[in-house]
Amino acid sequence: GNNIKVELLESAKSLSDTFCKACEVLNGDSVSKATEYYLNFVTDVHTDTE
């Protein structure tokens, strides 16, 4: 639960070669940007700005 991207990558490594493409996508730039956007959003939503 703390680092979903790393956990997914570790899980994918144990799967057969059929899932190699999924590993490549998870390790790609678009997923990194989406993860960063999500983390920033969650941080912003849970930060009090009084």
LINVENTA-V719017 format. One record per helix or strand. SS is the DSSP state (H for helix, E for strand). FROM is the first residue (numbers start at 1). LEN is the number of residues. Records with the same first field share a line. If there is no record, write none. Layout:
SS=FROM-LEN  FROM-LEN
//
This chain:
H=4-10  17-10  29-17
//
